Amino acid sequence: MSVTRRSAKLARYEELRAQRPHLFHNPDGGAYEILFDRADQDHVSDEAAAALRERGRPEEYGDVGVAYEDPYLIVVRDAVRFPGGRRGAYVRFMGADPGTNAAVLPLLADGRVLLVRHFRHGSRQWHWEIPRGFAKQDGDGATTAREELLEETGVRVDDVRLLGRVCTDADFDEIYLASLPAGSADGLVRTAGAAEEGIDEVRLVPLAELSRMMDGGEIDDMYLLSAYALATAKGLLKP
């Protein structure tokens, strides 16, 4: 049973490797070498299984390959060689869709920024954020940014500007700036999609207030903080 189970996880792993080779590349001088030989993978799985049994945990938790997958997220458990030569496992996450995940900083001509108040299941807390989300149907970052802005705020824009990228566990997410036309954010209300995602408020915030919120610790979303830093560095945020 364990051989069949591991083979199934590794078969899906090899599919991902073929579809997204850049995520399985071993660069020259990299700290962790991903091991693709089945003997190495079985060695890592066997060691993990033994340790898990001692702790009374299911041994399949230690299998190398695709550990979990749903419509949004894939959890991969790689067999790796660490810098000292020891073989072990490293877990990472990637989006289920191969497109580019993105966040977007919505900015009005008068300098106000559009924020959403979002409840995050992982932290079990509310956070002030900018619209962001996973790619859909292999979409590029600009498409993702426009779709998330529309879905979370009801505001439609045609053009967005790339500010930069932030590194996640497995890949990069792109950060965009959306210059909102005058009047486009008047009468903001939550969309049905936003309410379903856990967004309970959409707010226009002047830059001075946004700076105060950051200084006071009210802003802890890495995408908003990254967007603010990138836009400021490019001279695009001016009180």
MOLIN-V37475 format. One record per pair of residues at least 6 apart in sequence whose C-alpha atoms are under 6 Angstrom apart, sorted by sequence separation. I is the first residue (numbers start at 1). J is the second residue. If there is no record, write none. Layout:
[[I,J] [I,J]]
This chain:
[[68,74] [81,87] [107,113] [119,125] [150,156] [166,172] [231,237] [26,33] [52,59] [68,75] [80,87] [106,113] [119,126] [166,173] [67,75] [80,88] [106,114] [118,126] [165,173] [67,76] [79,88] [80,89] [118,127] [135,144] [165,174] [49,59] [66,76] [79,89] [117,127] [164,174] [165,175] [65,76] [78,89] [117,128] [164,175] [65,77] [78,90] [116,128] [163,175] [49,62] [64,77] [77,90] [116,129] [163,176] [48,62] [64,78] [77,91] [115,129] [116,130] [162,176] [76,91] [115,130] [161,176] [76,92] [132,148] [161,177] [45,62] [75,92] [131,148] [160,177] [45,63] [75,93] [131,149] [160,178] [45,64] [74,93] [74,94] [73,94] [74,95] [73,95] [74,96] [72,95] [73,96] [72,96] [71,96] [105,130] [104,131] [103,131] [103,132] [102,132] [102,133] [101,133] [207,239] [101,134] [101,135] [100,135] [99,135] [41,79] [99,138] [102,141] [98,138] [99,139] [100,140] [101,141] [97,138] [99,140] [100,141] [104,145] [102,144] [103,145] [151,193] [152,194] [102,145] [35,79] [44,88] [34,79] [35,80] [34,80] [33,80] [33,81] [32,81] [32,82] [13,65] [31,83] [13,66] [10,65] [9,65] [9,66] [102,173] [104,175] [108,179] [101,173] [102,174] [103,175] [104,176] [105,177] [106,178] [107,179] [108,180] [102,175] [104,177] [105,178] [107,180] [94,170] [92,169] [119,198] [118,198] [118,199] [117,199] [117,200] [117,201] [116,201] [116,202] [115,202] [115,203] [114,203] [114,204] [113,204] [112,204] [113,205] [129,221] [112,205] [112,206] [130,224] [112,207] [129,224]]
